[in-house]
Amino acid sequence: IVVTEHKTKNSCKGVVSAYELKNESSETLLDYLQTQNVIEVRMHQKTINGNTFNTGLVFITFGTNTPPEHLTIGLLRVRVRPYIPPPMRCFSCHRYGHTSKNCNTKDSPKCYNCNNDKHIHNKEDKCTNQAVCVNCNELGHNSYNRNCSEFKRQTDIQTIKVTQNVSLAEAVKRSNLNRSTYAQVTSTQTETACKCHHCAYHNKKEATTTNNPVTAT
């Protein structure tokens, strides 16, 4: 019998941000924060004009189930925010919820922009066809657009999963409860929106104020 720790259940991630951390290295911070249950440190970097530099944003992995509210780094006391991972996306079909390893279209990948067979193989090249989002089926933006309604929904699911500490399936259920269904939207329509003059149901006021009420047919 071999007993091993779960890869994710015994740790959690948090995010700290401080301008003073821009000049620090991941190794230095990890060595200093080990006494505060920190097991991994990753600096967020940004590249501009070929120059890479730290932004002061740090992703920290803790050896506990929940992250602490604050961390002490030298003379700094920084607040720890929960780490919200990006939605899982397939780089083959560009849909959410799975990876390209488990995708049915991994042998025939699709274009990220027009959703046709993949025809862009270099980062420098760009698809010039009309953009089609495979997730919301709308024209005008590709599957990587952050303004996509499905991207916002998937981000909301990840936020619920982390902040409420529930499974992905439960997070999907709670996210769906926050969305308005078709029945809820149509139930809020007023009766005056109907211009029908032959149905007493939509002319209740007229039927009750006249001597000859309209007969419903």
Buried (B, 14 or more C-beta within 10 A) or exposed (E): EEEEEEEEEEBBBBBBBBEEBEEBEBEEBBEBBEEBBBBBBBBEEEEEEEEEEBEBBBBBBBBBEEBBEEBEBEEEEBEBEBBBEEBEBBEBBBBBBBEBEEBEBBEEBBBBBBBEEBEBEEEEEEBEEEBBBBBBEEEEBBBBBEEBEBBEBBBBBBBBBBEEEBEEEBBBEBBEEEEEEEEEEEEEEEEEEEEEEEEBEBBEEEBEEEEEEBEEE
